[in-house]
Amino acid sequence: MKHSYIVKLALVVCVACLFGRCNIETLFAPSIEVQIDELTLEEKVGQLFVVTPEYLAAYGAPKGAVTHLSRQYKTLYAAHPVGGVCLFAENIKNPEQLEELCEDLHEMELPPLICIDEEGGRVARIAGNRAFDVKRFKSMADVAKSGSLGDAFKAGKQIGDYLEEYGIDIDFAPVADVNTNPKNRVINDRAFSSDPEKAAPMIVAFLEGLERKGISGCIKHFPGHGDTYADSHVGYAKTERTLAQMEQCEFIPFREAIDADVRMVMVAHISVPKVLGDMTPSTLSPKMVDELLREELGFDGVIITDGMAMGAIAKHYKSGEAAVLALEAGVDMLLMPEDFVAAYEGVLAAVRSGRLTEERIDRSLQRILKLKTDHGLY
């Protein structure tokens, strides 16, 4: 009987690991509840942030691009751990350096999720570096020209292959926007198609390719950046679509990816005045995040903001207030605030004052730590 149980357990382990949803570290990790209980309030708040490696300059680390972890950096990180670190081109020099940097980050006591924008095409931090011998793509629109889901799957798998090799956990890709506005220079050929029915299965296939290599994809930019004219990096960008129009177009790829169990969704700072009645960025709107993305579309994974230093946020809100508003709207992780210290202290103060409850923070931590545990980061 005892041996029969062990054999059955071994079979369950093998099947689970085969399909990429767990690994040995995951199976023997403490429960999420235990992980949360072990964190101080300060550590809990830190886990809500994804930042560039340079965030520690605010705590005394040398300024300039971080390409390796010095002893000073490791000491400062231990005192100010965050939930994720996003790497950019300036953090990446060559394969050996990148692998060492990721290994050092993962060896921290509270290791971060390592994230990157590697869409393929003009947004590719690794493929854009000629020191790397990796597959390069013209664009996702070009991949989609064949109409073959196999080509989209292969693109995701090929990108996932080298991300896995260097130690990346999260790819902020694919773009799930529908390129309905040909004058939109922000999205354009980063999208698979101008037809949501054609884009949606391509997006799902790309995600499956990433997952095959153990990389979690992050679809962006909810509720859909494809019909905007302006660039939210610079200032307010809006879409004039009504909710009914968005449900018939922009939401289709997001809905299909959510049904296919995508792990993370990035919310854009775009304004939707015909839905909200004002110019509030979607990132800060409970209706857009909690009501539509979480409840109507049924997404229960990690919701992350677009970069909080972008003009649509930074020109109109202070870092601390923007961070609190985004959490009140229902997001789980805050990406690269303009002033990390102000944003962190703002969230901490909001919890201590009761504006945000610790239970609310713990709900986001449930999702974040589940994702980290699935990547063997506990």
C-alpha positions, -999 to 999 in steps of 0.1 A, spaced: 0 0 0 28 24 9 47 17 -22 15 21 -43 10 56 -29 45 66 -36 42 54 -72 10 73 -77 25 105 -62 55 101 -85 31 99 -115 13 130 -104 46 149 -100 58 138 -135 25 148 -152 23 182 -135 59 190 -143 55 178 -179 28 203 -185 49 231 -172 26 243 -143 49 232 -115 84 221 -107 100 203 -78 105 236 -59 68 243 -63 58 210 -49 78 214 -17 72 251 -12 53 263 19 17 272 14 9 307 1 -7 316 34 24 306 53 46 326 29 24 357 35 24 352 73 62 352 72 64 387 56 65 419 75 42 447 64 72 465 48 81 433 29 45 428 18 43 463 3 77 458 -14 63 427 -32 37 449 -50 64 467 -70 83 458 -102 112 482 -107 143 486 -128 176 474 -111 185 511 -107 158 517 -80 184 512 -53 202 544 -62 176 560 -40 190 541 -11 227 548 -17 237 525 -46 259 540 -73 239 557 -101 241 544 -136 230 512 -154 232 480 -133 248 451 -152 260 431 -122 252 429 -85 280 443 -63 282 434 -26 267 468 -18 238 462 -41 231 428 -26 231 443 9 207 471 -2 184 447 -20 182 425 11 170 456 30 146 467 3 133 437 -16 107 440 -43 84 417 -61 100 420 -95 128 435 -115 124 446 -151 155 445 -173 161 469 -201 187 472 -229 212 490 -207 212 461 -182 222 436 -209 257 434 -223 263 398 -234 250 363 -227 274 355 -198 267 388 -181 229 385 -184 229 349 -171 251 359 -141 229 389 -133 197 368 -133 213 341 -112 224 367 -86 189 382 -85 173 348 -80 197 340 -52 184 368 -30 165 359 1 133 372 -14 140 366 -51 122 388 -75 104 378 -107 127 388 -135 107 405 -162 115 418 -197 99 433 -228 107 408 -255 78 410 -279 98 402 -311 102 431 -336 111 466 -325 105 459 -288 131 432 -280 157 439 -253 178 408 -260 172 403 -297 180 439 -302 215 433 -289 239 419 -315 259 402 -288 232 376 -287 228 349 -313 190 345 -311 160 344 -335 149 379 -346 115 388 -359 105 417 -381 72 421 -362 43 401 -349 22 415 -377 47 399 -401 45 366 -381 7 367 -385 8 372 -423 9 335 -430 -23 330 -410 -7 300 -393 -12 295 -356 18 273 -358 40 303 -368 27 323 -338 33 293 -314 68 289 -329 76 326 -324 66 323 -287 85 291 -282 117 305 -299 116 337 -277 108 316 -247 137 293 -255 163 320 -250 145 337 -222 146 304 -203 182 300 -211 192 333 -195 169 330 -164 139 353 -173 106 346 -156 81 370 -172 78 383 -207 57 415 -210 43 401 -243 24 395 -264 7 427 -274 -30 419 -273 -41 452 -289 -61 453 -321 -45 476 -346 -77 494 -357 -61 528 -361 -35 529 -389 -22 563 -376 -14 547 -342 24 547 -341 26 533 -306 11 499 -314 9 495 -352 28 463 -363 34 453 -327 -1 439 -329 -9 407 -347 -38 421 -367 -64 448 -372 -91 420 -369 -98 408 -333 -109 374 -346 -76 369 -363 -55 384 -335 -70 364 -306 -59 329 -316 -25 342 -326 -20 357 -292 -31 325 -275 -7 304 -297 22 328 -289 14 325 -251 14 287 -254 48 288 -271 62 309 -241 46 286 -216 61 255 -233 95 269 -222 83 278 -187 80 316 -194 48 334 -182 34 358 -207 18 391 -199 -8 404 -224 -11 441 -229 -24 468 -230 -59 464 -214 -85 477 -223 -69 481 -257 -44 506 -270 -49 500 -307 -74 527 -314 -56 556 -297 -38 585 -315 -16 598 -287 12 581 -268 6 575 -230 43 576 -225 41 614 -232 7 623 -217 -30 615 -217 -40 591 -245 -76 583 -251 -99 561 -271 -133 573 -282 -147 537 -282 -179 529 -262 -180 499 -239 -202 481 -264 -177 487 -292 -148 476 -270 -166 444 -261 -170 436 -298 -134 444 -307 -107 452 -281 -119 428 -254 -120 397 -277 -82 389 -276 -81 396 -239 -111 373 -232 -96 345 -253 -62 347 -236 -79 348 -201 -99 317 -211 -65 301 -220 -52 308 -185 -28 337 -192 -9 344 -160 -6 382 -161 -24 412 -177 -10 447 -181 -34 476 -178 -27 507 -199 -30 543 -188 -53 552 -216 -85 572 -209 -119 559 -220 -142 589 -216 -172 573 -232 -170 545 -206 -160 565 -175 -173 599 -183 -139 616 -176 -102 613 -185 -92 590 -156 -65 566 -168 -77 530 -169 -50 520 -145 -66 541 -118 -102 531 -125 -121 505 -104 -146 501 -132 -119 492 -157 -98 470 -135 -120 455 -109 -154 455 -126 -145 448 -162 -111 430 -162 -115 411 -129 -153 405 -128 -167 406 -163 -137 390 -181 -131 367 -151 -93 373 -148 -79 360 -115 -42 362 -122 -18 391 -116 -28 425 -129 1 449 -134 1 485 -144 20 499 -174 50 520 -163 39 544 -137 66 570 -147 48 575 -181 34 609 -188 -3 599 -185 4 593 -148 35 612 -138 23 646 -153 -10 645 -133 -4 625 -101 23 623 -74 39 588 -72 25 579 -38 -11 589 -47 -10 572 -81 2 540 -65 -26 540 -39 -52 548 -65 -40 519 -87 -43 495 -58 -77 508 -49 -87 502 -85 -77 466 -82 -42 461 -96 -18 438 -79 16 451 -91 29 486 -97 54 489 -126 83 513 -123 69 544 -105 86 577 -112 97 580 -76 99 545 -61 105 557 -25 75 580 -26 53 553 -41 64 527 -16 60 551 14 26 562 0 13 526 0 27 519 34 11 550 48 -22 541 32 -22 507 50 -12 522 83 -39 548 81 -66 523 71 -72 537 36 -59 503 23 -64 473 45 -37 447 50 -63 421 38 -64 440 5 -27 438 2 -28 401 11 -52 394 -18 -27 407 -42 1 388 -25 -19 356 -29 -16 360 -67 19 373 -67 34 346 -45 15 319 -64 32 331 -96 66 333 -78 61 298 -63 52 284 -97 85 298 -110 104 281 -81 112 314 -64 105 304 -28 
